[in-house]
């Protein structure tokens, strides 16, 4: 089985060298790019499994590269993590609007970086293609091996898949939850954000906490909601990643 390929795009050679060392040690293949135009060219030619994209680059910014990748049918589904020294919320919103899947700030934490990469590659494997009947057992096997709780819904919040860890974290008996309205379930929990905000947000990624519920002894849970958009920009599905 071939190693996942990661494109690292940054105009500072020391940053690229550091990331190459970290990623190679974690058994990823690395492709390098040193400006926006080269990043776009390498993404189209090398077909990486994930892109680490610096925002401030010559010739073309990370925002511009991200927009062009999302507009290209051959690259639109590649996960993109923007690595940046920018901390302002407006900069992150701009990145989300351009199509970024995640962000990590400089100086980055090695363990956090690798965890985010691993999670995005797993989610891409789970959500990239429609599940056929003969693939259901394979998908369930992938989900069951994850240490995070994973819930996958369709665009109308109906649960399509839910792994054992999600059942355990939410104290839900392991019964068939397929087609259950997950939004209705969320509305009965104590959340750090109002359900209306979670429902109506225009952001692709939304982080919130589940702090309590009617289930006695439910621990505080960190939740990340990621919207999966179709070619028309409409929500085709939603994934929830749950961690203690």
Buried (B, 14 or more C-beta within 10 A) or exposed (E): EEEBBBBBBBBEEEBBEBBBEBBEEBEBBBBBBBBBBBBBEBBEEBEBBBBBBBBBBEBBBBBBBBBBBBEEEEBEEBBBBBBBEBEEEEBBEBBBBBBBBBBBBEEBEBEEBBEBBBBBBBBBBBBEEEBEEEEEEEBBEBBEEBEBBBBBBBBEBBBBBBBBBBBEBBEBEEEEBEEBEBBEBBBEBEBBBEBEEBEEBEEBBBEBEBEBBEEEEBEEBBBBBBBBBEEEEEBBBBBBBBBE
